[in-house]
Amino acid sequence: MKIVVLDGYTLNPGDLSWAALEDLGECKIYDRTSYTDEEEIISRIGDAQIVLTNKTPVTKKILDACNVKYIGVLATGYNVVDIEAAKAKNIIVTNGPNYSTPAVAQFAMALLLEICNRVGHHNLAVHEGRWENYPDFCFWDYPLIELAGKTMGIIGYGQIGQTTGKLAQAFGMKVIAFAPSRKVGTTFNGCDFVTLDEIFKMSDVIALHCPLNPSTQGIICKETIANMKDGVIIINNGRGGLIVEEDLREALDSGKVAAAGVDVVSTEPIKGNNPLLGAKNCFITPHISWASKESRARLMNIVVENLKAFLAGKPVNVVSK
């Protein structure tokens, strides 16, 4: 059985082992493959029946040209695969769910804490000699924000939303959430479920942990921002499309939104004309919430176990049903 990994570097830049995958068949691992050159993708797949991909697209044209029986997505999202074309050819497509929950929740809080304490800025200031030469005992360049007693509103209350909520509670925050599957007015693990409008009106911090779909596309926009508290903080390490970036920039520059921390943007990698790049108090990281070594090790294990299950005739985590 031939196995091709089209873009393995993101999952494993060298600090993990491919050995468990290599035990399952003849394995060819490419660090990177073009996202746009379908002929290169077809050539690299060749006669392999097993294809693993992270962000390299597998389109209908590619599937028509190859003899693929199984596609393993090295991520939770699987929009890089033409699922309908895979279904038509009875190709099993699997993904890696729930591997990154601790890492993503931790990163949401890291973005929030950086906004509240500006650790990076003040560390740089010390190393540049400003503290040594300052006339007072200490200094700070930005207001330092205490989280205790403030309200975090979480949009989306799956595993990541729940874990972020627990971390916020540990800082003394009140947690409210909106999730379509939860009944407004109920409470779970100390989190009160409210309407989306109440999230906007009541929250000091809004954290986005919902999937991107037609109902959530642009959920943070000019209209919803207008309903938020003045000085609200917005955290997004879910999907870039949840935010209308032009509207968020306007709100940041006006001060309506005090700060935003985003690990995702509408087009990735980010383009130089992205509106958030020049916005005030906007902290942007390169989609790395999921990327702790521990998280990637869990994903590697899921990828291998998914393939083992397929080879045994009992596929799991199938998204091509």
N, C-alpha and C positions, 0 to 999 in steps of 0.2 A: 504494500500500500504506500503510494507516494504522497507526501505531505509537503505543502508549500506555505511558508509564512511570508506574506507580502511586505509587511512593515513592522518588524519585530522590535525595532529599537526603542520605541516609546514604552512598551511593556518591559523590555529587558535591555537597558543600555550597557549591560555587562556585569551587573551586580546580582543577577539571578542565574539559574541554570536551566537550559533547555533539555537536560538529560531525560527527564520523564517523558517529554514529548518525543524525543528521538528514539526512545525505546518502543514506540508504537508503530514505527515504519521508517521508510527512507525519507529523510527530512532535509529540505533545502530552506534555509532561513535567509531572507533578505532584510537588511536593516531598514531600507526605504525603497518604495516603488512609486513611480509617478502617479499622481492623483488624476491626471488628465489624459495621459497617453494610453488609450485602450489597447493598442497593439503591443506595447511593452508589457502590460498586465497579462494579456493573452499569452505572450511568449514565455513569461515567467511561470505562469500556471502550467503550460505545456500539457502533458498527459496526466498530471496529478489529479487524483479524485478528491483529495482533502485540501481545502484552502482555508487558511486562517488570515484574517485581516483586522486591522484596527480602524484606520481611516481611508485606506485605499478602496475606492468604489468598485463594486462588482455589479456590473450592469447586465441588461438582457443581451446586448451584443457579445459581451464576454462569455456569458453562460451558453449562448448559442454556438460559440466557437470552441468551447472546451467540453470535457467530459466529467464535470464536477458532480460529486455525489453528496458532498457535505461542506458547509461553510460554517466555520466557527468565528464569531465576532469577538475580538479581544477588547470588549467594552460592554457596557450595559445597553447603550443606544445602538440600534442596528439599521438606521436609515441609510447607511452606506451600501446596503445590499438591496437589489430590486427583488423584494419579497414576492411580488406577484409572479415575476418571471421564474423565481425559484420554485414556487408552488406548482406552476405549470409543468415543470420538469421533475417534480417529486424530489427536489433537492432539500435536504434537511438543513435548516439554519438555526444555530443556537447562539445564545449570548451569555454574558457573565453577570448575573444580578447580585446586588447587595454586598459586593466585595469591599466597597469603599466607604461604607457608612461612617465608621469612626473618623476616618481621615477627612471626609468632607465636612462633617459637623465641627470637627476641631478647627478646620480652616475657616469656616464661617465665623467662629469666635476669634480667630487670629486677625481676620480683617477688621472685626469690630474693635478689638483691643488696640490695634494699631491706630485706628481713628481716635479712640478715646485717650490714648497715652502718648502717641507719636514717638514710640521707642526708637525707631530707626532714625528719625530726625535728631532727637536729642543725643543719641549715641554718636552720630556724626559730629554734632556740635562740640561734644566733649573731646573727641579725637582731633578736632581742628583747633583746640586750645581755648575755646571760649569760656569754659568753666574755670580753668586755671587763671584766666585773666579777668574774671568777672568780679565786680566789687562786692557782691552780696554772697551769702552762703550758698544759694542755689538760684536757678533761673528756669523758666519755661517760656516757650515762644507761642504756645497755643493753649487754649483753655483745656484743662485736664478734666475728663468726664468720669464720674462714678456711675457704675451701672446699677448698683443696689437701689431698689425702689422704683426703677424705671420699668416700662412695659415693652416686652418684645412681642410683636405680632408675626406669626409664622403663617405663610401662605403655602399650603401643602403639608400634610401631617403623616407622611409615610415614615419609614425607618429613619431617614436622615433628619426629617423635621422633628421627630420625637427625640432623637439624640441631641440635636441642637437645643431643643427646649429644656432638656435635663441639664445641659451645661449652663444655659442662661439662668435657670433656677439656682444653680450652685453659686452664681454670682449675686443672688438675691433679687433677681428680676421676677416680675410677674409675667406669666406667659399666657397669651391667648393665641388661638389658631383658627384658620378657616380651611376646611376640607369638605368637598362635596359629599364624601361618604360619612361624614360625622354630623350628628344632629345638633343644630344650634341650641344653646342653653344647657348642654351636657358638659361634664367634666371628666377628664381622664388623666391620671398621673399628675394632677395639679394644674392641668392646662384646661382653660375654659374655651369652649367652641362658640364662636361668634360669627356674625355675618361678615362678608367681605367689606362692606361699607364701615362696619365697626372696627375692623382691622385698621383701615385708613385713618379713622378719626381718633382712635384711642392709643395708637402705638407710638412710642418714642423711637423704636427700632423696628424696621420691617425686614424680615429674612425670607427670601424666596427659595422654596424647596419643592415646588410643584413641577410636574412635567410640562413640556412645551407642546401645546395642541391648539386647535382653533379657539378654544374658550380662554386660554391663558396668553395667547400671543399679544404682546403689548399691554399686559395687565398693569404695568407701571407706565403711565402716560400723562399728558397734560391734565386730563380730566380727573384722573384718580389722585394725582399729586395735589391738585387744588383742594381735595378733601382731607389731606393729611395735616398733622400738626406742623406748625412752623418749626423748623430746626430738626425735622425727622432725619434719621440715619437709615440708609437703604443698603442691604447686603444681598448680593446675588452671586452665588456660586452654583446655580442650577443650569440655566440656559440663557444665552444672550438675548434671544428673541422675546423673552419675557418683558423686556424694557424697550420703550421707544427712546432711543439714545439721544436724539435731538431734544426731546422734551426734558429728559433728565439733566442734560447739560444746562438748559435754560434755568431749571430750578436750582441747580447747584450754583450757577453764577449769580442768581438773584438772592441766594441765601435761604430760599424756601426749604430746600433740602440742605441740611448742614454739611453732610458728607455722604459719600457712597464708596463701598468696597465691592469691586466686581472681579471675579476670576474668569468670567466668560463675556464674550461680546458677540454682536450679531454676525460678523464674518470673522472666521479664525483661519490662520493667524490674523491678528488685527491689521487693518490697513491704516496708512498714514493719515487718511482723511476721516477717521472715526471721530465723531463729535466729542466723545468723552476724553480724548487725549489732551485737549486744552482746557478742560473744565476745572473749576476750582474744587479743591478738596475731594478729588476723585482718585481712589487708590485702585490700580489695575494690576492684576497678576496674570501670567500666561497659562490659564487653564491647568493648574497644578494641584487643585484641591485633592484629587484622587490619588496622587502620585507618590505617596510614601512607600518606602520599600516594603513595609508590612502589607499595605494594601495591594501592591502589585504582586506580591507573593501569593496572596489569596486568589487574585485573578488568575495567575498562572496555574494554580491548583484546580480552579474551576474549569479552565480551558482544557486541561488534561483529562479531568474526570468526565467532562462533556463528551470528549472524543472517545474515551473508553466505553462510555454508555452507548454511543452510536455504534461502535464496532461490535458491541455485544448484542445489538439489535433492540436495545431499550433506551432510545435517546431521551435526554432530559434537557430542560431549559430551552425547549424548542419554541421559536418565534415565527415559524413558517407554517403554522397550522391552518 
